[in-house]
């Protein structure tokens, strides 16, 4: 079920990008939509049968080929999926999604090397496809090559900053390291991109864990971190130093109210000291929320339920109007990221994930 859910998230993200197809008849298009409904319900076998009905009359329709191949793959018929997609790749008509589905089918056949080769070929052809970097990272993660996985997700963020899933995976990876500041940044970006799903809610909890780790890991606290006594050398150090200098705000613990104060002071300090040198979309977004009077409600929306559902429910009862207005503001003014926001150039992660080797987990 988790595999199917992951497919639906990717498929919905890509569906708006699909170009209109020329259908052989209105009936064929209707049958295709029926197949997609079956696929969306998780009934891959039924979807295969429906797509097979129209495949002969739609020989040049890439949507039908991809949907049929994905249904085959989700139904465990990986050989059939590859039989559909290999000619598409060979004749040069493949898009990024074709490479993804083909690689998944090859992985399903336990041919990981070939799957990675397919993804590498796809990335070479579509170097700005966040989807392919994401899939590459997931495959590395499944092989327990965590350093390679994180590198892939960061490359995806750098090349396709609006593709949300790389932020999610990078946040999960970083919260397990001694660099939780990146988990904070990537986690918040992801929640903004996917706020109302189980994955978005889990990331809210991850954010609280990342703040806890940043402020209450002994090497990070005041007096134990040499960063606090020198000028930051890059974006990450500037963010971390600005946050750690505000430790007194959260010294009695990480909770929503303390985070509101911390993050409000952070934006003021960042704007005064580093915003000109390191312009960053997420911080501009936070500043915009603050300037328009929505920052408190935004932070409640971001952390409140994850920290204390009962307390958040009480807050909503008193400030429901403010929450609704903030959410309306978010819809009209969504967070956007560009390639200029990709400050994380680190690609050497040796030692970051030694915990796995030590624990055997």
C-alpha positions in Angstrom: 0.0 0.0 0.0 2.9 2.4 0.8 4.3 1.8 -2.7 0.9 2.5 -4.3 0.5 5.7 -2.2 3.9 6.9 -3.3 2.9 6.4 -6.9 -0.3 8.4 -6.5 1.6 11.3 -5.0 4.0 11.4 -7.9 1.3 10.8 -10.5 -0.9 13.7 -9.2 2.2 16.0 -9.1 2.8 15.2 -12.8 -0.8 15.1 -14.1 -1.0 18.8 -14.5 2.1 18.7 -16.7 0.7 16.2 -19.2 0.1 17.6 -22.6 -3.2 17.2 -24.3 -3.3 14.1 -26.4 -5.1 13.4 -29.7 -7.6 10.6 -29.0 -8.9 8.3 -31.7 -12.4 8.9 -30.3 -14.2 10.5 -27.3 -15.0 6.9 -26.2 -11.4 6.1 -26.0 -10.7 9.0 -23.7 -13.6 8.1 -21.5 -12.3 4.5 -21.2 -8.9 5.9 -20.3 -10.4 8.0 -17.5 -12.1 4.9 -16.2 -8.8 3.2 -16.1 -7.2 6.1 -14.2 -10.1 6.0 -11.7 -9.3 2.3 -11.1 -5.6 3.1 -10.7 -6.4 5.9 -8.2 -8.5 3.4 -6.2 -5.5 1.1 -6.0 -7.0 -1.5 -8.3 -4.0 -2.0 -10.7 -5.3 -5.3 -12.2 -8.6 -3.7 -13.2 -6.7 -0.7 -14.6 -4.6 -3.0 -16.7 -7.7 -4.6 -18.2 -9.2 -1.2 -19.1 -6.1 0.3 -20.6 -5.6 -2.9 -22.7 -8.9 -2.2 -24.3 -7.8 1.1 -25.8 -4.1 0.5 -26.3 -4.5 -0.9 -29.9 -6.5 2.2 -31.0 -4.0 4.6 -29.4 -0.6 3.4 -30.7 1.0 6.9 -30.4 -0.6 8.0 -27.2 2.1 8.3 -24.6 -0.4 8.8 -21.7 -1.9 5.4 -22.5 1.5 3.7 -22.7 2.7 5.2 -19.4 -0.6 4.4 -17.6 -0.6 0.9 -18.8 3.0 0.3 -17.9 2.5 1.8 -14.4 -0.5 -0.4 -13.9 1.5 -3.4 -15.0 4.3 -2.4 -12.6 2.0 -1.9 -9.7 0.4 -5.2 -10.3 3.8 -6.9 -10.3 4.0 -7.5 -14.0 7.3 -5.8 -14.5 8.2 -7.6 -17.7 5.1 -6.4 -19.3 5.8 -2.8 -18.1 9.2 -2.9 -19.7 7.8 -4.4 -22.9 5.6 -1.3 -23.2 8.2 1.3 -22.4 11.4 -0.1 -23.9 10.4 0.8 -27.4 9.4 4.3 -26.3 12.9 4.8 -24.8 14.6 3.4 -27.8 12.7 5.6 -30.3 13.6 8.7 -28.4 10.0 9.6 -27.4 10.4 9.0 -23.6 9.7 11.7 -21.1 11.1 11.7 -17.5 8.1 9.6 -16.2 8.8 6.8 -18.7 12.4 6.5 -17.4 11.0 6.5 -13.8 8.5 3.7 -14.5 11.0 1.6 -16.4 13.5 1.9 -13.6 10.9 0.9 -11.1 10.1 -2.2 -13.2 13.7 -3.1 -13.4 14.1 -2.7 -9.7 11.1 -4.9 -9.3 12.9 -7.6 -11.3 15.9 -7.2 -8.8 18.1 -5.6 -11.5 19.1 -2.6 -9.5 22.2 -1.9 -11.6 20.1 -1.7 -14.8 17.5 0.4 -12.9 20.1 2.9 -11.9 21.5 3.0 -15.4 18.1 3.8 -16.7 17.7 6.6 -14.2 21.1 8.0 -15.1 20.2 7.9 -18.8 17.0 9.7 -17.9 18.8 12.4 -15.9 21.3 12.9 -18.7 18.4 13.5 -21.1 16.3 15.5 -18.5 18.9 17.1 -16.2 16.3 19.3 -14.5 13.8 16.6 -13.6 13.4 16.6 -9.8 11.4 13.4 -10.3 14.3 11.4 -11.6 16.7 12.6 -8.9 14.1 11.7 -6.3 13.6 8.2 -7.7 17.4 7.7 -7.9 17.7 8.7 -4.3 15.0 6.3 -3.2 16.7 3.5 -4.9 20.0 4.3 -3.2 18.2 4.5 0.1 16.7 1.1 -0.5 20.3 -0.2 -1.1 21.3 1.5 2.2 23.6 3.9 0.3 22.5 6.9 2.3 25.2 9.2 1.3 24.4 8.7 -2.4 20.7 9.0 -1.7 21.1 12.4 0.0 23.4 13.6 -2.9 20.6 12.7 -5.4 17.9 14.6 -3.4 20.1 17.7 -3.1 20.8 17.6 -6.8 17.1 17.4 -7.4 16.5 20.4 -5.2 19.2 22.3 -7.0 17.9 21.5 -10.5 14.1 21.4 -9.8 13.4 23.6 -6.7 9.7 23.4 -7.0 9.5 19.5 -7.0 8.6 18.9 -3.4 9.5 15.2 -2.7 13.3 15.8 -2.7 12.8 18.3 0.2 10.9 15.6 2.2 13.6 12.9 1.8 16.4 15.4 2.4 14.7 16.5 5.7 14.4 12.9 6.9 18.0 12.3 6.1 19.4 15.4 7.7 17.4 15.1 11.0 19.5 11.9 11.6 22.8 13.8 11.2 24.5 16.5 13.1 23.2 19.1 10.6 19.6 19.5 11.7 19.4 23.0 10.4 18.9 21.6 6.9 16.1 19.4 8.2 14.4 22.5 9.6 14.6 24.3 6.3 13.7 21.5 4.0 11.0 20.2 6.3 9.2 23.5 6.4 9.4 23.9 2.7 7.9 20.5 2.2 5.0 21.2 4.6 4.2 24.3 2.6 4.2 22.2 -0.6 2.2 19.3 0.8 0.4 20.5 4.0 -2.6 18.2 4.2 -1.4 14.7 3.9 -0.1 12.1 6.4 3.4 12.8 5.1 3.0 16.5 5.7 1.8 15.9 9.2 4.7 13.6 9.9 7.1 16.3 8.7 5.6 18.7 11.2 6.7 16.3 13.9 10.1 16.0 12.3 10.5 19.8 12.5 10.0 19.8 16.2 12.6 17.0 16.5 15.0 19.0 14.4 14.7 22.1 16.5 15.1 19.9 19.6 18.3 18.5 18.2 19.7 21.8 17.1 19.3 23.5 20.4 19.7 20.6 22.9 22.6 18.7 21.4 25.6 19.4 23.7 28.0 20.4 20.9 25.4 22.9 19.6 24.7 24.9 22.8 26.3 28.2 23.7 29.8 27.7 24.9 30.2 24.4 23.1 30.1 25.6 19.5 33.0 27.6 18.0 30.7 29.0 15.3 29.3 31.4 17.9 32.7 33.1 18.3 33.5 33.7 14.6 31.9 35.0 11.5 29.9 32.5 9.5 31.6 31.3 6.3 28.5 30.3 4.3 24.7 30.3 4.3 24.3 27.3 6.6 26.6 28.8 9.3 24.8 32.1 9.1 21.4 30.4 9.7 22.8 28.2 12.5 24.6 31.1 14.2 21.5 33.3 14.1 19.4 30.6 15.6 21.8 29.5 18.3 22.3 33.1 19.4 18.6 33.0 20.3 18.9 30.0 22.5 17.7 31.9 25.5 14.2 32.1 23.9 13.8 28.3 23.9 16.0 27.5 26.9 13.0 26.1 28.7 12.0 23.8 25.9 10.8 23.5 22.3 7.1 24.3 22.0 4.9 26.3 19.7 4.9 29.5 21.7 8.7 29.5 22.1 9.1 28.7 18.4 6.9 31.7 17.5 9.2 34.0 19.6 12.4 32.3 18.3 11.3 32.5 14.6 10.1 36.0 14.9 13.3 37.2 16.3 15.2 35.1 13.8 13.6 36.9 10.8 14.3 40.3 12.3 18.0 39.4 12.9 18.4 37.7 9.6 16.9 40.6 7.7 19.3 43.0 9.5 22.5 40.9 9.1 22.4 38.4 6.3 19.4 38.8 4.0 21.3 40.9 1.5 24.2 38.5 1.3 22.0 35.3 1.4 18.6 36.0 -0.1 16.4 32.9 0.6 12.9 32.2 -0.6 11.7 30.6 2.6 12.8 33.5 4.8 11.3 36.1 2.4 8.1 34.1 2.7 8.2 34.2 6.5 8.9 37.9 6.4 5.9 38.5 4.2 3.7 36.5 6.5 5.0 38.6 9.4 4.6 41.9 7.6 0.9 41.0 6.8 0.1 39.9 10.4 -0.1 36.2 9.7 3.1 34.8 11.2 1.7 33.8 14.6 -1.2 31.9 13.0 1.2 30.4 10.4 3.5 29.0 13.2 0.4 27.6 15.0 -0.6 25.9 11.7 3.0 24.6 11.3 3.7 23.3 14.8 0.6 23.5 17.0 -1.2 20.2 16.3 2.1 18.3 16.1 3.2 19.6 19.5 -0.1 19.3 21.4 -3.3 18.5 19.6 -5.6 19.3 22.5 -3.9 22.7 23.0 -4.0 23.5 19.3 -7.7 22.6 19.2 -8.3 25.2 22.0 -6.3 27.8 20.1 -8.3 27.1 17.0 -11.5 27.6 18.9 -10.3 31.1 19.9 -8.5 32.1 16.7 -10.3 30.2 14.0 -10.9 33.4 12.0 -7.1 34.3 12.0 -6.2 30.7 10.9 -8.7 30.8 8.0 -7.4 34.2 6.9 -3.8 33.0 7.1 -4.6 29.9 5.0 -6.4 32.0 2.4 -3.3 34.2 2.3 -1.1 31.2 1.8 -3.2 30.0 -1.2 -3.0 33.4 -2.8 0.7 33.8 -2.0 2.3 30.4 -2.2 5.9 29.7 -1.2 8.1 29.6 -4.4 11.7 28.5 -4.6 14.2 29.1 -7.4 17.7 27.7 -8.2 19.2 30.7 -6.4 17.9 29.2 -3.1 20.0 26.1 -3.5 22.8 27.1 -1.1 23.5 23.6 0.0 26.6 22.6 -2.1 27.7 19.9 0.3 28.1 16.6 -1.5 30.7 14.8 0.7 28.7 13.0 3.4 31.3 10.6 4.6 30.6 9.9 8.3 27.1 11.4 8.3 25.4 8.1 8.6 27.8 6.1 10.6 25.0 5.5 13.1 23.6 2.9 10.7 26.9 1.0 10.5 27.4 1.0 14.2 23.9 0.0 15.1 23.3 -2.4 12.3 19.9 -0.8 11.7 
